[in-house]
């Protein structure tokens, strides 16, 4: 078994620190991508809500037209 020296410990710790730096950078990139997805989804939900409101308004207008033209199904 190799003798554990300060130099060996220093090299192992440098390797661990390098690995942690790589993981930290990777997690930072993943967090940025996740944040972008969350912003996109928020915009998507706003758009869907707006479209639902427009459809509800169009349904009301159609019902009034049907009633006025007396072509509503009963």
PDB file of N, CA, C and O in Angstrom:
ATOM      1  N   UNK A   1       0.845  -1.178   0.000  1.00  0.00           N
ATOM      2  CA  UNK A   1       0.000   0.000   0.000  1.00  0.00           C
ATOM      3  C   UNK A   1       0.885   1.234   0.000  1.00  0.00           C
ATOM      4  O   UNK A   1       1.891   1.290   0.708  1.00  0.00           O
ATOM      5  N   UNK A   2       0.503   2.223  -0.799  1.00  0.00           N
ATOM      6  CA  UNK A   2       1.300   3.443  -0.919  1.00  0.00           C
ATOM      7  C   UNK A   2       1.217   4.254   0.370  1.00  0.00           C
ATOM      8  O   UNK A   2       0.204   4.278   1.069  1.00  0.00           O
ATOM      9  N   UNK A   3       2.297   4.889   0.632  1.00  0.00           N
ATOM     10  CA  UNK A   3       2.345   5.729   1.832  1.00  0.00           C
ATOM     11  C   UNK A   3       1.532   6.998   1.598  1.00  0.00           C
ATOM     12  O   UNK A   3       1.642   7.635   0.550  1.00  0.00           O
ATOM     13  N   UNK A   4       0.728   7.351   2.570  1.00  0.00           N
ATOM     14  CA  UNK A   4      -0.101   8.551   2.466  1.00  0.00           C
ATOM     15  C   UNK A   4       0.737   9.732   2.927  1.00  0.00           C
ATOM     16  O   UNK A   4       1.115   9.842   4.093  1.00  0.00           O
ATOM     17  N   UNK A   5       1.012  10.602   1.982  1.00  0.00           N
ATOM     18  CA  UNK A   5       1.826  11.785   2.283  1.00  0.00           C
ATOM     19  C   UNK A   5       0.969  13.025   2.083  1.00  0.00           C
ATOM     20  O   UNK A   5      -0.143  12.969   1.556  1.00  0.00           O
ATOM     21  N   UNK A   6       1.520  14.130   2.517  1.00  0.00           N
ATOM     22  CA  UNK A   6       0.815  15.405   2.317  1.00  0.00           C
ATOM     23  C   UNK A   6       0.655  15.705   0.841  1.00  0.00           C
ATOM     24  O   UNK A   6      -0.375  16.228   0.417  1.00  0.00           O
ATOM     25  N   UNK A   7       1.679  15.374   0.047  1.00  0.00           N
ATOM     26  CA  UNK A   7       1.602  15.617  -1.400  1.00  0.00           C
ATOM     27  C   UNK A   7       0.496  14.781  -2.036  1.00  0.00           C
ATOM     28  O   UNK A   7      -0.242  15.270  -2.892  1.00  0.00           O
ATOM     29  N   UNK A   8       0.383  13.536  -1.623  1.00  0.00           N
ATOM     30  CA  UNK A   8      -0.662  12.660  -2.151  1.00  0.00           C
ATOM     31  C   UNK A   8      -2.043  13.194  -1.762  1.00  0.00           C
ATOM     32  O   UNK A   8      -2.944  13.259  -2.599  1.00  0.00           O
ATOM     33  N   UNK A   9      -2.205  13.570  -0.516  1.00  0.00           N
ATOM     34  CA  UNK A   9      -3.474  14.136  -0.052  1.00  0.00           C
ATOM     35  C   UNK A   9      -3.809  15.418  -0.814  1.00  0.00           C
ATOM     36  O   UNK A   9      -4.962  15.655  -1.173  1.00  0.00           O
ATOM     37  N   UNK A  10      -2.793  16.236  -1.053  1.00  0.00           N
ATOM     38  CA  UNK A  10      -2.996  17.491  -1.784  1.00  0.00           C
ATOM     39  C   UNK A  10      -3.485  17.200  -3.199  1.00  0.00           C
ATOM     40  O   UNK A  10      -4.397  17.869  -3.685  1.00  0.00           O
ATOM     41  N   UNK A  11      -2.895  16.215  -3.864  1.00  0.00           N
ATOM     42  CA  UNK A  11      -3.305  15.860  -5.222  1.00  0.00           C
ATOM     43  C   UNK A  11      -4.736  15.317  -5.240  1.00  0.00           C
ATOM     44  O   UNK A  11      -5.515  15.644  -6.136  1.00  0.00           O
ATOM     45  N   UNK A  12      -5.080  14.489  -4.250  1.00  0.00           N
ATOM     46  CA  UNK A  12      -6.435  13.954  -4.172  1.00  0.00           C
ATOM     47  C   UNK A  12      -7.437  15.082  -3.943  1.00  0.00           C
ATOM     48  O   UNK A  12      -8.490  15.118  -4.579  1.00  0.00           O
ATOM     49  N   UNK A  13      -7.114  15.993  -3.047  1.00  0.00           N
ATOM     50  CA  UNK A  13      -8.011  17.119  -2.773  1.00  0.00           C
ATOM     51  C   UNK A  13      -8.152  18.025  -3.995  1.00  0.00           C
ATOM     52  O   UNK A  13      -9.243  18.531  -4.257  1.00  0.00           O
ATOM     53  N   UNK A  14      -7.068  18.239  -4.748  1.00  0.00           N
ATOM     54  CA  UNK A  14      -7.160  19.040  -5.980  1.00  0.00           C
ATOM     55  C   UNK A  14      -8.076  18.367  -6.985  1.00  0.00           C
ATOM     56  O   UNK A  14      -8.864  19.032  -7.659  1.00  0.00           O
ATOM     57  N   UNK A  15      -7.973  17.036  -7.086  1.00  0.00           N
ATOM     58  CA  UNK A  15      -8.832  16.290  -8.004  1.00  0.00           C
ATOM     59  C   UNK A  15     -10.295  16.405  -7.586  1.00  0.00           C
ATOM     60  O   UNK A  15     -11.174  16.615  -8.422  1.00  0.00           O
ATOM     61  N   UNK A  16     -10.545  16.266  -6.297  1.00  0.00           N
ATOM     62  CA  UNK A  16     -11.918  16.395  -5.788  1.00  0.00           C
ATOM     63  C   UNK A  16     -12.456  17.797  -6.052  1.00  0.00           C
ATOM     64  O   UNK A  16     -13.606  17.955  -6.461  1.00  0.00           O
ATOM     65  N   UNK A  17     -11.640  18.798  -5.823  1.00  0.00           N
ATOM     66  CA  UNK A  17     -12.067  20.179  -6.047  1.00  0.00           C
ATOM     67  C   UNK A  17     -12.379  20.409  -7.526  1.00  0.00           C
ATOM     68  O   UNK A  17     -13.347  21.094  -7.857  1.00  0.00           O
ATOM     69  N   UNK A  18     -11.567  19.842  -8.410  1.00  0.00           N
ATOM     70  CA  UNK A  18     -11.826  19.971  -9.848  1.00  0.00           C
ATOM     71  C   UNK A  18     -13.133  19.315 -10.248  1.00  0.00           C
ATOM     72  O   UNK A  18     -13.907  19.858 -11.036  1.00  0.00           O
ATOM     73  N   UNK A  19     -13.364  18.131  -9.688  1.00  0.00           N
ATOM     74  CA  UNK A  19     -14.614  17.422  -9.975  1.00  0.00           C
ATOM     75  C   UNK A  19     -15.815  18.222  -9.468  1.00  0.00           C
ATOM     76  O   UNK A  19     -16.823  18.343 -10.165  1.00  0.00           O
ATOM     77  N   UNK A  20     -15.706  18.761  -8.268  1.00  0.00           N
ATOM     78  CA  UNK A  20     -16.799  19.576  -7.718  1.00  0.00           C
ATOM     79  C   UNK A  20     -17.051  20.806  -8.581  1.00  0.00           C
ATOM     80  O   UNK A  20     -18.198  21.209  -8.772  1.00  0.00           O
ATOM     81  N   UNK A  21     -15.990  21.399  -9.097  1.00  0.00           N
ATOM     82  CA  UNK A  21     -16.149  22.574  -9.959  1.00  0.00           C
ATOM     83  C   UNK A  21     -16.905  22.198 -11.232  1.00  0.00           C
ATOM     84  O   UNK A  21     -17.776  22.939 -11.687  1.00  0.00           O
ATOM     85  N   UNK A  22     -16.560  21.031 -11.808  1.00  0.00           N
ATOM     86  CA  UNK A  22     -17.263  20.572 -13.011  1.00  0.00           C
ATOM     87  C   UNK A  22     -18.747  20.330 -12.714  1.00  0.00           C
ATOM     88  O   UNK A  22     -19.616  20.717 -13.495  1.00  0.00           O
ATOM     89  N   UNK A  23     -19.020  19.692 -11.589  1.00  0.00           N
ATOM     90  CA  UNK A  23     -20.415  19.423 -11.219  1.00  0.00           C
ATOM     91  C   UNK A  23     -21.170  20.727 -10.951  1.00  0.00           C
ATOM     92  O   UNK A  23     -22.330  20.870 -11.336  1.00  0.00           O
ATOM     93  N   UNK A  24     -20.518  21.653 -10.303  1.00  0.00           N
ATOM     94  CA  UNK A  24     -21.162  22.941 -10.019  1.00  0.00           C
ATOM     95  C   UNK A  24     -21.516  23.664 -11.311  1.00  0.00           C
ATOM     96  O   UNK A  24     -22.596  24.241 -11.432  1.00  0.00           O
ATOM     97  N   UNK A  25     -20.601  23.629 -12.274  1.00  0.00           N
ATOM     98  CA  UNK A  25     -20.857  24.268 -13.569  1.00  0.00           C
ATOM     99  C   UNK A  25     -22.009  23.569 -14.285  1.00  0.00           C
ATOM    100  O   UNK A  25     -22.871  24.221 -14.874  1.00  0.00           O
ATOM    101  N   UNK A  26     -22.016  22.243 -14.231  1.00  0.00           N
ATOM    102  CA  UNK A  26     -23.089  21.485 -14.870  1.00  0.00           C
ATOM    103  C   UNK A  26     -24.438  21.816 -14.229  1.00  0.00           C
ATOM    104  O   UNK A  26     -25.417  22.047 -14.938  1.00  0.00           O
ATOM    105  N   UNK A  27     -24.497  21.840 -12.913  1.00  0.00           N
ATOM    106  CA  UNK A  27     -25.745  22.164 -12.218  1.00  0.00           C
ATOM    107  C   UNK A  27     -26.185  23.593 -12.507  1.00  0.00           C
ATOM    108  O   UNK A  27     -27.383  23.860 -12.600  1.00  0.00           O
ATOM    109  N   UNK A  28     -25.237  24.514 -12.650  1.00  0.00           N
ATOM    110  CA  UNK A  28     -25.586  25.889 -12.994  1.00  0.00           C
ATOM    111  C   UNK A  28     -26.257  25.927 -14.362  1.00  0.00           C
ATOM    112  O   UNK A  28     -27.260  26.617 -14.544  1.00  0.00           O
ATOM    113  N   UNK A  29     -25.710  25.192 -15.320  1.00  0.00           N
ATOM    114  CA  UNK A  29     -26.297  25.152 -16.658  1.00  0.00           C
ATOM    115  C   UNK A  29     -27.676  24.502 -16.635  1.00  0.00           C
ATOM    116  O   UNK A  29     -28.594  24.965 -17.311  1.00  0.00           O
ATOM    117  N   UNK A  30     -27.824  23.436 -15.862  1.00  0.00           N
ATOM    118  CA  UNK A  30     -29.130  22.766 -15.751  1.00  0.00           C
ATOM    119  C   UNK A  30     -30.147  23.711 -15.123  1.00  0.00           C
ATOM    120  O   UNK A  30     -31.293  23.773 -15.569  1.00  0.00           O
ATOM    121  N   UNK A  31     -29.740  24.443 -14.097  1.00  0.00           N
ATOM    122  CA  UNK A  31     -30.647  25.401 -13.457  1.00  0.00           C
ATOM    123  C   UNK A  31     -31.067  26.497 -14.419  1.00  0.00           C
ATOM    124  O   UNK A  31     -32.225  26.916 -14.408  1.00  0.00           O
ATOM    125  N   UNK A  32     -30.142  26.974 -15.258  1.00  0.00           N
ATOM    126  CA  UNK A  32     -30.490  27.995 -16.245  1.00  0.00           C
ATOM    127  C   UNK A  32     -31.511  27.451 -17.238  1.00  0.00           C
ATOM    128  O   UNK A  32     -32.469  28.140 -17.591  1.00  0.00           O
ATOM    129  N   UNK A  33     -31.307  26.222 -17.685  1.00  0.00           N
ATOM    130  CA  UNK A  33     -32.240  25.637 -18.639  1.00  0.00           C
ATOM    131  C   UNK A  33     -33.609  25.418 -18.002  1.00  0.00           C
ATOM    132  O   UNK A  33     -34.639  25.654 -18.633  1.00  0.00           O
ATOM    133  N   UNK A  34     -33.615  24.966 -16.745  1.00  0.00           N
ATOM    134  CA  UNK A  34     -34.879  24.758 -16.037  1.00  0.00           C
ATOM    135  C   UNK A  34     -35.611  26.081 -15.852  1.00  0.00           C
ATOM    136  O   UNK A  34     -36.831  26.142 -16.003  1.00  0.00           O
ATOM    137  N   UNK A  35     -34.880  27.133 -15.528  1.00  0.00           N
ATOM    138  CA  UNK A  35     -35.498  28.448 -15.373  1.00  0.00           C
ATOM    139  C   UNK A  35     -36.105  28.919 -16.687  1.00  0.00           C
ATOM    140  O   UNK A  35     -37.192  29.496 -16.695  1.00  0.00           O
ATOM    141  N   UNK A  36     -35.413  28.678 -17.798  1.00  0.00           N
ATOM    142  CA  UNK A  36     -35.944  29.060 -19.107  1.00  0.00           C
ATOM    143  C   UNK A  36     -37.230  28.292 -19.412  1.00  0.00           C
ATOM    144  O   UNK A  36     -38.184  28.856 -19.947  1.00  0.00           O
ATOM    145  N   UNK A  37     -37.248  27.012 -19.070  1.00  0.00           N
ATOM    146  CA  UNK A  37     -38.454  26.199 -19.289  1.00  0.00           C
ATOM    147  C   UNK A  37     -39.605  26.720 -18.433  1.00  0.00           C
ATOM    148  O   UNK A  37     -40.740  26.804 -18.901  1.00  0.00           O
ATOM    149  N   UNK A  38     -39.314  27.069 -17.183  1.00  0.00           N
ATOM    150  CA  UNK A  38     -40.360  27.590 -16.298  1.00  0.00           C
ATOM    151  C   UNK A  38     -40.937  28.891 -16.845  1.00  0.00           C
ATOM    152  O   UNK A  38     -42.150  29.095 -16.805  1.00  0.00           O
ATOM    153  N   UNK A  39     -40.077  29.773 -17.356  1.00  0.00           N
ATOM    154  CA  UNK A  39     -40.567  31.035 -17.938  1.00  0.00           C
ATOM    155  C   UNK A  39     -41.417  30.756 -19.177  1.00  0.00           C
ATOM    156  O   UNK A  39     -42.452  31.388 -19.388  1.00  0.00           O
ATOM    157  N   UNK A  40     -40.967  29.807 -19.987  1.00  0.00           N
ATOM    158  CA  UNK A  40     -41.719  29.463 -21.194  1.00  0.00           C
ATOM    159  C   UNK A  40     -43.090  28.909 -20.820  1.00  0.00           C
ATOM    160  O   UNK A  40     -44.095  29.273 -21.430  1.00  0.00           O
ATOM    161  N   UNK A  41     -43.135  28.030 -19.819  1.00  0.00           N
ATOM    162  CA  UNK A  41     -44.404  27.442 -19.397  1.00  0.00           C
ATOM    163  C   UNK A  41     -45.340  28.499 -18.818  1.00  0.00           C
ATOM    164  O   UNK A  41     -46.550  28.437 -19.035  1.00  0.00           O
ATOM    165  N   UNK A  42     -44.800  29.459 -18.091  1.00  0.00           N
ATOM    166  CA  UNK A  42     -45.638  30.535 -17.553  1.00  0.00           C
ATOM    167  C   UNK A  42     -46.273  31.315 -18.699  1.00  0.00           C
ATOM    168  O   UNK A  42     -47.462  31.632 -18.657  1.00  0.00           O
ATOM    169  N   UNK A  43     -45.478  31.623 -19.722  1.00  0.00           N
ATOM    170  CA  UNK A  43     -46.016  32.316 -20.888  1.00  0.00           C
ATOM    171  C   UNK A  43     -47.063  31.485 -21.600  1.00  0.00           C
ATOM    172  O   UNK A  43     -48.076  32.010 -22.063  1.00  0.00           O
ATOM    173  N   UNK A  44     -46.820  30.200 -21.687  1.00  0.00           N
ATOM    174  CA  UNK A  44     -47.768  29.286 -22.324  1.00  0.00           C
ATOM    175  C   UNK A  44     -49.096  29.291 -21.580  1.00  0.00           C
ATOM    176  O   UNK A  44     -50.155  29.347 -22.206  1.00  0.00           O
ATOM    177  N   UNK A  45     -49.053  29.233 -20.246  1.00  0.00           N
ATOM    178  CA  UNK A  45     -50.288  29.239 -19.454  1.00  0.00           C
ATOM    179  C   UNK A  45     -51.054  30.544 -19.631  1.00  0.00           C
ATOM    180  O   UNK A  45     -52.283  30.537 -19.694  1.00  0.00           O
ATOM    181  N   UNK A  46     -50.348  31.650 -19.711  1.00  0.00           N
ATOM    182  CA  UNK A  46     -51.005  32.941 -19.935  1.00  0.00           C
ATOM    183  C   UNK A  46     -51.692  32.948 -21.293  1.00  0.00           C
ATOM    184  O   UNK A  46     -52.821  33.421 -21.426  1.00  0.00           O
ATOM    185  N   UNK A  47     -51.002  32.417 -22.304  1.00  0.00           N
ATOM    186  CA  UNK A  47     -51.571  32.371 -23.651  1.00  0.00           C
ATOM    187  C   UNK A  47     -52.812  31.489 -23.683  1.00  0.00           C
ATOM    188  O   UNK A  47     -53.824  31.862 -24.278  1.00  0.00           O
ATOM    189  N   UNK A  48     -52.743  30.325 -23.051  1.00  0.00           N
ATOM    190  CA  UNK A  48     -53.897  29.411 -23.022  1.00  0.00           C
ATOM    191  C   UNK A  48     -55.075  30.080 -22.324  1.00  0.00           C
ATOM    192  O   UNK A  48     -56.210  29.989 -22.791  1.00  0.00           O
ATOM    193  N   UNK A  49     -54.811  30.741 -21.227  1.00  0.00           N
ATOM    194  CA  UNK A  49     -55.876  31.424 -20.490  1.00  0.00           C
ATOM    195  C   UNK A  49     -56.526  32.492 -21.370  1.00  0.00           C
ATOM    196  O   UNK A  49     -57.749  32.633 -21.387  1.00  0.00           O
ATOM    197  N   UNK A  50     -55.705  33.235 -22.094  1.00  0.00           N
ATOM    198  CA  UNK A  50     -56.234  34.285 -22.987  1.00  0.00           C
ATOM    199  C   UNK A  50     -57.113  33.660 -24.072  1.00  0.00           C
ATOM    200  O   UNK A  50     -58.186  34.175 -24.384  1.00  0.00           O
ATOM    201  N   UNK A  51     -56.653  32.557 -24.638  1.00  0.00           N
ATOM    202  CA  UNK A  51     -57.445  31.893 -25.679  1.00  0.00           C
ATOM    203  C   UNK A  51     -58.760  31.357 -25.122  1.00  0.00           C
ATOM    204  O   UNK A  51     -59.788  31.418 -25.796  1.00  0.00           O
ATOM    205  N   UNK A  52     -58.735  30.834 -23.905  1.00  0.00           N
ATOM    206  CA  UNK A  52     -59.976  30.343 -23.297  1.00  0.00           C
ATOM    207  C   UNK A  52     -60.974  31.476 -23.105  1.00  0.00           C
ATOM    208  O   UNK A  52     -62.172  31.297 -23.327  1.00  0.00           O
ATOM    209  N   UNK A  53     -60.483  32.645 -22.693  1.00  0.00           N
ATOM    210  CA  UNK A  53     -61.369  33.806 -22.542  1.00  0.00           C
ATOM    211  C   UNK A  53     -61.957  34.210 -23.888  1.00  0.00           C
ATOM    212  O   UNK A  53     -63.145  34.521 -23.975  1.00  0.00           O
ATOM    213  N   UNK A  54     -61.140  34.209 -24.939  1.00  0.00           N
ATOM    214  CA  UNK A  54     -61.628  34.565 -26.273  1.00  0.00           C
ATOM    215  C   UNK A  54     -62.678  33.570 -26.748  1.00  0.00           C
ATOM    216  O   UNK A  54     -63.695  33.969 -27.315  1.00  0.00           O
ATOM    217  N   UNK A  55     -62.446  32.292 -26.525  1.00  0.00           N
ATOM    218  CA  UNK A  55     -63.406  31.262 -26.935  1.00  0.00           C
ATOM    219  C   UNK A  55     -64.714  31.421 -26.176  1.00  0.00           C
ATOM    220  O   UNK A  55     -65.789  31.290 -26.760  1.00  0.00           O
ATOM    221  N   UNK A  56     -64.632  31.703 -24.885  1.00  0.00           N
ATOM    222  CA  UNK A  56     -65.857  31.906 -24.097  1.00  0.00           C
ATOM    223  C   UNK A  56     -66.645  33.094 -24.642  1.00  0.00           C
ATOM    224  O   UNK A  56     -67.872  33.035 -24.734  1.00  0.00           O
ATOM    225  N   UNK A  57     -65.954  34.159 -24.999  1.00  0.00           N
ATOM    226  CA  UNK A  57     -66.627  35.325 -25.575  1.00  0.00           C
ATOM    227  C   UNK A  57     -67.280  34.998 -26.908  1.00  0.00           C
ATOM    228  O   UNK A  57     -68.395  35.442 -27.183  1.00  0.00           O
ATOM    229  N   UNK A  58     -66.590  34.223 -27.738  1.00  0.00           N
ATOM    230  CA  UNK A  58     -67.153  33.833 -29.032  1.00  0.00           C
ATOM    231  C   UNK A  58     -68.373  32.930 -28.853  1.00  0.00           C
ATOM    232  O   UNK A  58     -69.339  33.035 -29.609  1.00  0.00           O
ATOM    233  N   UNK A  59     -68.334  32.046 -27.855  1.00  0.00           N
ATOM    234  CA  UNK A  59     -69.495  31.196 -27.581  1.00  0.00           C
ATOM    235  C   UNK A  59     -70.713  32.032 -27.203  1.00  0.00           C
ATOM    236  O   UNK A  59     -71.825  31.761 -27.658  1.00  0.00           O
ATOM    237  N   UNK A  60     -70.500  33.048 -26.371  1.00  0.00           N
ATOM    238  CA  UNK A  60     -71.609  33.921 -25.982  1.00  0.00           C
ATOM    239  C   UNK A  60     -72.192  34.638 -27.203  1.00  0.00           C
ATOM    240  O   UNK A  60     -73.409  34.726 -27.365  1.00  0.00           O
ATOM    241  N   UNK A  61     -71.304  35.145 -28.051  1.00  0.00           N
ATOM    242  CA  UNK A  61     -71.777  35.849 -29.250  1.00  0.00           C
ATOM    243  C   UNK A  61     -72.556  34.911 -30.152  1.00  0.00           C
ATOM    244  O   UNK A  61     -73.587  35.290 -30.706  1.00  0.00           O
ATOM    245  N   UNK A  62     -72.062  33.673 -30.304  1.00  0.00           N
ATOM    246  CA  UNK A  62     -72.747  32.696 -31.143  1.00  0.00           C
ATOM    247  C   UNK A  62     -74.121  32.351 -30.578  1.00  0.00           C
ATOM    248  O   UNK A  62     -75.090  32.234 -31.329  1.00  0.00           O
ATOM    249  N   UNK A  63     -74.207  32.191 -29.280  1.00  0.00           N
ATOM    250  CA  UNK A  63     -75.494  31.903 -28.652  1.00  0.00           C
ATOM    251  C   UNK A  63     -76.487  33.040 -28.883  1.00  0.00           C
ATOM    252  O   UNK A  63     -77.662  32.793 -29.154  1.00  0.00           O
ATOM    253  N   UNK A  64     -76.017  34.293 -28.777  1.00  0.00           N
ATOM    254  CA  UNK A  64     -76.915  35.427 -29.029  1.00  0.00           C
ATOM    255  C   UNK A  64     -77.384  35.451 -30.477  1.00  0.00           C
ATOM    256  O   UNK A  64     -78.548  35.738 -30.757  1.00  0.00           O
ATOM    257  N   UNK A  65     -76.461  35.144 -31.405  1.00  0.00           N
ATOM    258  CA  UNK A  65     -76.855  35.107 -32.820  1.00  0.00           C
ATOM    259  C   UNK A  65     -77.882  34.008 -33.083  1.00  0.00           C
ATOM    260  O   UNK A  65     -78.867  34.225 -33.788  1.00  0.00           O
ATOM    261  N   UNK A  66     -77.649  32.843 -32.519  1.00  0.00           N
ATOM    262  CA  UNK A  66     -78.597  31.745 -32.689  1.00  0.00           C
ATOM    263  C   UNK A  66     -79.962  32.113 -32.130  1.00  0.00           C
ATOM    264  O   UNK A  66     -80.992  31.812 -32.733  1.00  0.00           O
ATOM    265  N   UNK A  67     -79.965  32.766 -30.975  1.00  0.00           N
ATOM    266  CA  UNK A  67     -81.214  33.159 -30.354  1.00  0.00           C
ATOM    267  C   UNK A  67     -81.930  34.190 -31.215  1.00  0.00           C
ATOM    268  O   UNK A  67     -83.141  34.104 -31.418  1.00  0.00           O
ATOM    269  N   UNK A  68     -81.181  35.164 -31.718  1.00  0.00           N
ATOM    270  CA  UNK A  68     -81.771  36.210 -32.543  1.00  0.00           C
ATOM    271  C   UNK A  68     -82.307  35.650 -33.850  1.00  0.00           C
ATOM    272  O   UNK A  68     -83.346  36.100 -34.333  1.00  0.00           O
ATOM    273  N   UNK A  69     -81.606  34.664 -34.437  1.00  0.00           N
ATOM    274  CA  UNK A  69     -82.039  34.082 -35.700  1.00  0.00           C
ATOM    275  C   UNK A  69     -82.984  32.905 -35.506  1.00  0.00           C
ATOM    276  O   UNK A  69     -83.477  32.302 -36.459  1.00  0.00           O
ATOM    277  N   UNK A  70     -83.215  32.604 -34.232  1.00  0.00           N
ATOM    278  CA  UNK A  70     -84.117  31.519 -33.875  1.00  0.00           C
ATOM    279  C   UNK A  70     -83.696  30.175 -34.516  1.00  0.00           C
ATOM    280  O   UNK A  70     -84.516  29.434 -35.059  1.00  0.00           O
ATOM    281  N   UNK A  71     -82.414  29.908 -34.427  1.00  0.00           N
ATOM    282  CA  UNK A  71     -81.912  28.640 -34.973  1.00  0.00           C
ATOM    283  C   UNK A  71     -81.231  27.804 -33.881  1.00  0.00           C
ATOM    284  O   UNK A  71     -80.469  26.881 -34.171  1.00  0.00           O
ATOM    285  N   UNK A  72     -81.513  28.135 -32.667  1.00  0.00           N
ATOM    286  CA  UNK A  72     -80.912  27.415 -31.528  1.00  0.00           C
ATOM    287  C   UNK A  72     -81.553  26.043 -31.384  1.00  0.00           C
ATOM    288  O   UNK A  72     -82.772  25.897 -31.470  1.00  0.00           O
ATOM    289  N   UNK A  73     -80.697  25.025 -31.161  1.00  0.00           N
ATOM    290  CA  UNK A  73     -81.213  23.689 -30.877  1.00  0.00           C
ATOM    291  C   UNK A  73     -81.707  23.661 -29.432  1.00  0.00           C
ATOM    292  O   UNK A  73     -81.111  24.264 -28.540  1.00  0.00           O
ATOM    293  N   UNK A  74     -82.810  22.946 -29.227  1.00  0.00           N
ATOM    294  CA  UNK A  74     -83.331  22.832 -27.858  1.00  0.00           C
ATOM    295  C   UNK A  74     -83.182  21.427 -27.335  1.00  0.00           C
ATOM    296  O   UNK A  74     -83.568  21.147 -26.199  1.00  0.00           O
TER     297      UNK A  74
END
